Amino acid sequence: MILTAVLRLGIDDVAEVAVAGDTVSDLVAGTRAGASVVAGVLTGSHSRAELEDAPHTHILPSVIDLPAVLLG
């Protein structure tokens, strides 16, 4: 899904992509795709402990906190 979005949007480098998700699968997918930001958000289905065990760059309280990471 991530790579499909990259192709459809004409993005040249997957490292320019940020992925935010609430499941371990989201974080694994973002990491495997090569996204430079892979953020787990705690407002969804998986717990902090589950998300921390998955590959990630950030764990955020909510997706609303993502802009601060991107602009940071």
Secondary structure, DSSP 8 states (H G I E B T S, - for coil): -HHHHHHHHT-S-GGG-EEEESSHHHHHHHHHHT-SEEEEETTSSS-HHHHHHS--SEEES-GGGHHHHHH-
